[in-house]
Amino acid sequence: MNIIFQINGGIGKCILATSICKVIKDEFVDSKLIVMSGYPEVFLNNIETSHLMQNEHLAHSWSRMYGLPIPKDITPHLFLTDREEKFFGQKFTSDKPILLLQTNGGAIDQELKYSWARDIPKEVVLAVIEEFRNDYNVVHLRREDQIGYEFTTPVTDNFRALLVLIANSTKRLFMDSFGHHAAAGLNKPSTVLWIANTPVVFGYPIHDNIVANPGTRKPELRNSYLQKYNITGNLVEFPYDNESEIFNIDQVIKSLK
């Protein structure tokens, strides 16, 4: 049996709730306690989940939470209508095959435009553009407030239109954001680069998932919890001497080819 304990309020209330967590677990020894809280750091080492420990896919964690069978297939399900494909497809016509990039993520008002923990390093992006721009229309999926690149076609559009763009692309390079989830749901194998997060939790076997190289220096991690690195790219947590050490550029280009 799963027990869900939802706590609304400030951090003090969450601290108080740890005592009730023990009461619940003592009373229902064989049940799984799921705590929903705005302050998960309070419960660090009190409660563990396979998702937070990054040893199972989020789809499996959700299934366990709700007592559902563990799915063998974690692929998303996305469907495009003929009308969408024809209407939006006209917007993305190209005289060359499309190489689609999604290089940066995050919120509109984020302090740092580039997150080393999530985004594709500039050196990698430039190398990919240079390698493919003569034979492909390099389309850059990005918001207007995000980093742009020369020799690319920037695209900002509604979600359904972007699904059509993904479906119509020939090659795809994504960071850990909605693009790779959508591509999996459209059965479009892609190259996906991972740094702070892991494909074990958020990825799909249909893609070529390239995980960042091990760090080359000891970072400052005193403020980390739940996961090793802050996804926003905290500068003091950077575990390399420079961005060129994060990925092997030749491996990325080979994957795209």
C-alpha positions, 0 to 999 in steps of 0.5 A: 500500500502507498501512503501519500503525505502532502504538506502545505506550508513553510519549512517549519511545518515540514520539519515538524512533519518528520515526526509524523513520518516516523509515526506513519512508518511505525504504524504501517511497516510494510507500506511505502510513504510518499511525502509531497513537500515544497522543501524536500531537503528537510527529508534528506536521509529520512526518505529515499526514492529510486528516482531521487537516487537516480537508479530508475527511470521517472516513469517507473518511479511514478508507476510505483507511487500509484501502485501500477505495473512497471511499464516495459516500454517507457516511450511517450505517446504523441500523435500528429493529425494530417492537418497539423502535418500539412499546415505546420509542415509548410512553415518548415520547408527547406531545400536541404535536409534539416539538422535540428538543434536544441542547445539551451534550456531553462526559464525565461528569467534565469540569471545565467543564459548558459548552464554548464550542468544542462546546456550544450557547450558552445565549442560543441555547437560550433563544431557541429554547425561547421561540420554539417552546415553545407549539407544541412539546414541547421535549424536552432530551436530556441527562444528569443532570449536564448543564445543564438548561433551564426549559420543557423535558422532560429525557430520559436513556435507553439508546441504542436508546430515544433512537434511537426518540425521534429518529425520533419527533421533528418538529424537531431542534437538535443540537450536534456529538455523537451526536444528529446522527450518529443523525439522519442514520442515521435519515434525519431532517434536523436543524439542527446547530451547529458551532464547533471541529469542522467538518461537512466532517470529521464532518457530513452533507449531509442536515442544515442545518449552521450553522458558527460566525461568524468570531472577533472577537478574537485568542485564545491558541493556544500550546498548540493542536495537530492542531486549532485549538481544544481541544474541551473549551473552553479559556477562553484560546482563546475567540476572541470577546468574548462568546457572543452573537457565535458564532451568529446566533440568527435563522438558527438559528430560521429553519433550525428553521422 
